[in-house]
Every structure is written in structure tokens, then in C-alpha cells.
Amino acid sequence: EYVAFKAEDFRTAGPVPDQELNAFFAERKQGYLTEPQVKLRYITFRNEQGLAGIQISDQEIEQYYALNPDKFSAPEQRQARHILLRSDAKESPELRDVKRKKLETILALAKAGKDFAQLAREHSEDSSGEKGGDLGFFSKEQMVQPFAEAAFALKEGEISGVVETQFGLHLIKLEHIKPAQVTSLAAAREQIANELKAQRGKDLAFQLANQAYEGIIQAGSLDKYAAEAAAPVQTTDYFTQSNLPAALAGPPALVKTIFALKKGELSSLLEINGGYAILYADEVKEPQVPALAEVRPRVEKDFLDEQAQAKAKDAAVALLAQAKKEGSLVAGAEKTKSRIQETSFFTRSQQAASGLPAPVAAQGLKLSGASPYPDEIAENGATFYVLHFKESNPAGEDVFAGRKEPLRKMLTQEKQMQVMGAWLAYLQSRATITTDKKFLE
């Protein structure tokens, strides 16, 4: 059981007194720096400018089709579901055998008619378990070899035996098969012509842009080149990294390049969406601390949010202390008029069933009857939790019996490795190591 304190429930509407807001802003003003701004002049060279004069021959189309078979074919794809029990090379053979037997039991249930997707939700340790184990469509090359071999040997509706990969042990159910496909030359002709034409247009734009860049360098400035070549130079207003002019949209690295320019600096030849550009930085405004009046609404919101979080956290801390003192979360909650909520039973592998965020559920799993309260409250974002252990539902003895000995061996191996590691570290700290070079030759 638990009580959740949400910061939003402690938020006041304001307004914030000037004195408090001024002090808050003074301590955090570096967090309100304005974005850097730049003002440019530029010339663009668009790929589509020369498309009208470009002709593509039948021979070029046929040659492109012959040289790029992968572009016009798709390999067979399959859609499958799987159930994964994770395992690795460090795991003992006994524990792996327990997992294999569990999968064989699940396989028997599936073959007896139980829904495979539901079994995946209940037992799979892969993230796809939430989707009933669905992996979507995939080609043979997209999966590790043992998994791919098994999946591509199945017929639709069939379920594999236990398949072992580096990720663990799997059961695979094949849902659908999408046969390999090949697009004919006739069907691909228009697509190929358009691709070749687009590439020619891009090559021409690059050639023109490169000639212009050399012309600017020879002329000594963008203005002189523009006057001599009658090139259309465009200008921008000041803009920030978050509102780049549409005409200069391009790959993510372009923004970084633009805002690295110094005042009066000419860029290199830059690729933009649909062409190339040459930029000149007319003006640059560095980040600066704004006046409080310019960002007051944002600062007020941050102030109120921080105050609300502090109040929510204080309330949670107080309730935890009260509950420990009273020996009862119910008694503590009644005094603070807090609402107690309760989870359903959940396990380490099915923490989502608790309805709690994963970090909070993980903290709850550490509690027990002997230690029913955590040392500290749990936090997730702007919500603070006071947890209390209510009861547990132990695994049946028949379930544990089959795992007891493998688990004992695994824990013994881990402890042996820890002791060995500590002993080796001790020896290394006291040893003198010499190297005989003749053994390295």
C-alpha cells in the first residue's frame, strides 16, 4: 500500500511577491539565457533549377536496373511472436535446464489451445511480451542465425520447439509469410528515370555552387561577386537555432555550422534540403541574461513548480516519519488526511502489474514484514511516494522445489567468484610482476 503526493496538488495560483521572485531569478538567471541569434545573407542553388533540360535515355534506365537489383526486390519476410526466457553463458547448466523445462511446459499449453499471445504476456522476459510477443515482419538476415533458421522453417500457425540464442531460450510462433517480391523493369522505369534525373539535378547544382564559391573568393567578397555575376543574394532577419528560415532547412549538423560563424565570416559550401547554399554572417548576437520582465511568466511558473515539489516532498517525508512512529500507515494517513492506495500482487518480472512507476515498484519489492517501511520516500518525476509492505504471496513449494538446487549452485558459484576475485586482488597488490621478453617474440 502507498500514498502518492503529486506536486500539482500543492501548486498555488500566484502571484509571486516581487521580492521572492527577484531572489529566485537572481540565483538561477543562467538558466534563462537568451538563445544565440544570427542574421545572414546567402545564395542558394536548387537541385530542381536545371531539371527541365535533363533527358534520361532508355539505355541508362536499363543499366541502372541491372546494376541495382536490391532496390527492386524484397526478400521473403515473416511475422512471428516469441516467448523469451533470458539466459547467458555465465548461467549454470542446472538453471538453464529449469528454464528449458518451463518453456516446454508453456509449449504444451500453447499446443493444447491456450493463446500464445497471452502466454507471451504472462511469461516472456522480452519487451515484446507486452505486445503478445509480436516481432512484426522481418527478413532472415535481420535475426540471429538460430532464431532465423527456426522461424523460416515453420509454416503459418506452427510453433517451434525451444530455440537457443545468445539472448536466451525462445519459443517461436509463425503468424504470416510475406513472399519475396521483384519489381519488373517496366514497373520501375518511371521511378528510375526520376531518380537519375534528380541525381543529375543535384550534380548540376553542386557544380554551379562550387563555381560561385570560387568566384566569391576571387572577387574578395559576396557583395562584389553578386554585383559582377548578377547573382540573387537573399537576407534574413535575426533568427535562433529553433526557428531556422525554411529556405535554409537542412541536416541537423547545418544548424551547428551556421551558429559557429563569426560576424563577417563566409561559410563553406553547405548542403541544404534540395540543394546547396553559401552563407555570410552579417550580425551575431551572443546569449545574454534577459531582464526579469522579459521572462517573468516563465520564471513565475518555475518558481511555483519548485515550491509545489518541495511541499509535496515535505508532506511525503512527514507522513513516512509519522507512519513509522505510529506503526501504521493508516494512522499516519488519517492525521494528514492522505488517501491510501493499494497495489495488486506483483513480481520482479511483472512490476507493471503494480500500477507504479518501475523505480518505485522496485523499491517496494525490497520491503518485507520485518522491514515494512523504506528508509526514504520514493520519487518519480514530480510525484513522491510513501510505501508500506502489506502482505506477500509466496511462490508455491512445488514451484520453488524445482529451482532450489540450481539457485543454490548459482549463488555458491557467485560467492566463489567473489572470494576468488578478492584473493587475486590481494595477491596483485603484493606481487612484483616481471616480463620475460623472449616469451613475447
N, C-alpha and C positions, 0 to 999 in steps of 0.2 A: 504494500500500500504506500501511497505517497501523496504529497501536497505540492502542487506546482504554482510558483509565483511568477506571473508574467509582468514584465516591465510596463507593458501598455496599460495594465490595470492600475498602475501607480502614477501614471503621467498626468500632470496638471496642464491646464489650458494656457497658462501665462496670464498677462505679460510678465516678462522677466525684468526685475528692477535694473535700472541702468548701471548701478554700481557693481552688482553681481555679474552682469553681462560683460562689462568692461574688463573685469578681472579675469573672467573665463577666456575672453578673446585674447587678452594680453599673454596668457600662458600658452595659448595654442595657435597663435597667429601664423606660424609657419605652415600650419595645415590648411590655410586659406589663401595661399599664394595664387596669384592670377596665372593663367596659362601663358606660355610664351606666344608672341604674335609676330607675324611676318607679313610684309607687303611686297609683292613680286611684279616684275614684268617678264613676259615669256613669249616664246614662239612654239607652236605645235605643228607636228607633221602627222597627219592622219592616214592610217592604212587604206581607208576607202577612197582617198583622193584620186588614185590612179587606176581604180578597178575597171572603169568603163573601157579603157583601151587594152585590157588584158584578154587574150584569147587562149583557150586550152584545147589542144588537139586530142583526137581520139587515141592516138598513139601514146600520148602522155598519160591519159586516163588508164589505159590498159597496162602500161608499165607500172604505174603506181599500185594498181590492184594486184599485180603479180608479185611485187616486192613487199607488200604489206598484208599477207594472208591473215595474220592475227587480228587485224582491225575489222575483218569481215567474217569472222567466225567466232562462235561462242562454244566452249566445251560443255559437256553434259554437267548439269548441276542437280544437286539433290537437297531436299529439305528433310531434316531429321530432328528428332528430340533425343535427349540423352539424360541419364542419371549418373552423376559422378560422385564417387567417394574418394576424397583426396588421399594420396599416398606418395611417398618418395623413397629414394634409395636408402635413407637412414632408418627407415621403419623396420622393425623386426619382422621376420617371416611369419611369426605366430599372429601378430596383429594384422598383417596383410591378409592372412588366411581368414581371420574373423570377418574382415570387410568383404572378402570374396564370398563367403557363405551368406552374408547379409544380402548381397546383390543377387545371389542365386535364389534366395527366398523372395525377393522383390520380383525377380523374373517369373517365378512360379505364380505369383499373384497376378502379374500382367497377363500371362498366358491363360489364367483362369477367368479373365474377363475384367479385372479391375483396370480403371482408366490409367493409362501410362502417364498422362499429363499430371494427374492428381498425385500419383506416386512420386513423380519428379518434384512436385511442390513440397511433399512431405519429407523426402529423403535426400534429394540432391544437394551437394555442397558447392555447386557451381552457381554463379549469379543468374544463370539462365533458369534455375529452378523456379524463380518467381513467375516465369512465363511458361510454366509447364515443361521446362527443358528444351523449349524451341530454339534451334540454332539458325533458323532461316535457311535460305538456299546457299549452297557453297559448292565449289568445284573440288575435284580430287586433290589438286595442288594446294588448296588453302588449309588443309588439315594435316596433322602429323600422320606419318605413314600407317601405323597400326589402326588408327581410327578411320582413316580414309579407306583402307583396304576392306575393313569390316562394313562400313556404310555403303560402299559401292558394290558389295557382294549381296546385299539384301534386295528383296522385292518389296514393292509398296505394301505397307502394313506389317511387315515382318519385324521381329525383334531379335537382336543379336544375343550371343552368349556374352560372358564377361570379357571385356576388351581391356588390355593393359597398355597404358601410355606413360610418359614421364609425369603426367599430371595426376595419375591415379588409376582407378578402376571404373569402367563405364559399362552401362547398358545403352544400346542404341536402337531406336525405333525409326524406321524409314517411313516418312509420310508421303512425299511426292517425288517424281522424277521429271526433270525438265531436259529433254533430249538435246544433244549437240545441234547447233544450227549454223548454216553457212549462207551468207548473203550473196546472191549472184551478181555478176558484173553489171548486168542490165539494171538491177535494182539499186546498185551502188553508184552508178555512173554520175548522177547529178550531185550526190554527196562528194564524190572525189573531185569533180570539176570545181565545186565551191571551195573545197579545202585547198586545192592547188592555186586557185585564184586569190584566196585570202593570204596564202604564203607569199605569192608574188607581190601583192599589195604591201605586205609588211616589209619585204626586202626593199621595195622601191622607197617606202617612207624612211627606212633606215639610211638608205643611200643619200636621199635629199637632206636628212637631218645632219648626217656626217659632213656633207659638203657645206652646209650652213655653219656648223660649228667651226670648221676650219676657216670659213670666211670671216666669222666674228673675231677669231684670234688674229687673223691678218689685218683686219680693219682696226683693231685696238679696242673696240667697244661694241656693245649690242646696238647702240643708237647709230653709230656710223655704218655698221653693216646694214641695218634696216633701211637707212636712207639710200645707200648705194644699190641694194638689191630689191628695194620696194617690198620688203618682207613685212607682213602684218604683225606688229607687236601688240600684245594684249596686256592689260594690267588688272591687278586685283586690289580690293580693299584689304585692310588688316584681317587676318584670319588666324584661328588657332588650330591645334592638331586635331581637334574634334569636329571642326567644320571646314574641312578642305574643300576648295571650289570644285564643283562637279567636273569641270574641264580638265582638272589635274588629278582625277582619281586614278589610282594605280595599285601596285602591290604594296603590302604593309611596310616594306623597307623604304618606300618612297617618302613617307611622312618623316621618318628619321633623317633622311638625306636633306629634305627641304629645311628642317628646323636646325640643321647643323651649319647652314650657310651663315656667313657673317655679312654685315651690311656692306654693299658694294661688291659682293663676290658673285662670280658666274659659276653656275653648276656645270657638271659634265653632261654628256648626252644621257638623258634619262628615259626609261621606258614607262609609259603610262598606258592606261586602258585604251586599246585601239590605236596606238601609235607611239610617238616619241616627243619629247619636249626639251627645250633649253631654257633655263630659268636664270633670272638676275634678281638678287635681293636688294630692293630699293630701301626698305626700312626694316629694322628688327627691334621689337620690344621684349626685354627680358622679364621674367617673372618678378612680381613685386607684391608686398603686403598691401591689400586694399584697405581703404577706410572702413571702419565698422559699419557705417551707414550703408555701404555698397553691398554688404553680405549679411546684414542683420537678420533677415528671415532664416537663413541657413544656420547662423550661429545660435539663434534662439532655439531652433529645432534640436541642434546638437546638445545644447545646454539642458533642455527639458528631457531629452532621451537619456543623457548621462545621469541626471537626477533620478529619473524613474528607475533605471537599472540599479542604482545604489540603494534606493528604498526597497526594491524587490529583493535584492540580495540580503539586506539587513533583516528584512522580515523572515526570510528563509533561515538565516543563521540563528535568529532569536527563537524560531519555532523548534529547530533542532535541539538547541540548548534546553528549552522548556520540556520537550518530549523526553529527553534523556533524564532530566530532573524528576519528572512526574512518572517516568517508567511507562509512558503511554503516549503514542502519537495522537490518539483520540482526545485525551485530556488536554494535551497541548494545543490541539487544533480548536477545541471548544473555546479556550481562553482567547485565542487570536481570531476566532470566527473564520477559520480556514476550512475549505472543502476537501475532504479526503477522497481520493480516488483509488481504485484497486485494479491491478493487472490480472489477466488470466495466467495460468501456469505457462511458463516458457522455459526453453533450454538454451544452452550456449550456441547451438547451431540454428536455433529458430528464435532469435531475440526479437525479431519484428513482431512476433505474436504478443509481446508485452504492450505494444502501443506506445512505447517510449523511444526516444532517440537512442541510437546504438550506444553512444558513450555512457548514457545514463543507465540503460539496461545492463551494460557490462559492469557498472559499479554495483547495481542491485544484486548481481549474481555472486558478489563477494560476501554478501550478508548471510547470516545464519542465526539459528536460535540462540547460540552462545554469544553472538555479536550482531544484534539486530539493527544497530544504527551505524551509519558510516562516520568516519572521523570528521568529514567535511561535507557540506552540501554539494550536490551535483549541478553542473551548469551546462546549458546548451543554448548558444546564442544569447538572447535577452530573457531567457526563462531559467529559473532556479528551482531545484527540486530538493525536497526533504524526503528521504526514503526510509522505510521501515520494513524489516523482514516480518512477514505474517505467517507463512507456512510453506513447506516444500512437499513435493510428491515424489518420493524416492523411486528410482527405477526398480522394477521387479527383480527379485533374486535370480529368477531364471535368465533374465537379460544379462545381469552382471556376472553370473556364473561362467558364461561362455567367454567373457572378456577378462576375467580376473587374472588368470595366469599370464596371458600376453601382455597385459598392462603392467603386471608386476615385473616381468622381464624387461619391458621397455624402460620403466623407471629405474631399475637396477643398472641397466646399461648407461642411462643418462648420468647417474651418480658416479659410476665407474669412470666415465669420460671426464667428469668434473674433477675427481680426485687425481686422475692421470694428468689433466691439464695443469692443475695446481703444482703437482710434483715436478713436471717438466719445467714450469716457470721458475720454480725454486732452484733446480739444477742449473738452468741457464744463467740465473743471476749470480751463481757462484763459480761458474766454469770459465776456463780460458780456452778459446777456440782458435786453433791454428789450421792453416790451409796448406796442404802439400801440392804444389803446382804441377807435379808430374802426373797427378791423377786427373788434372784438367786438360791435359794435352791430348 
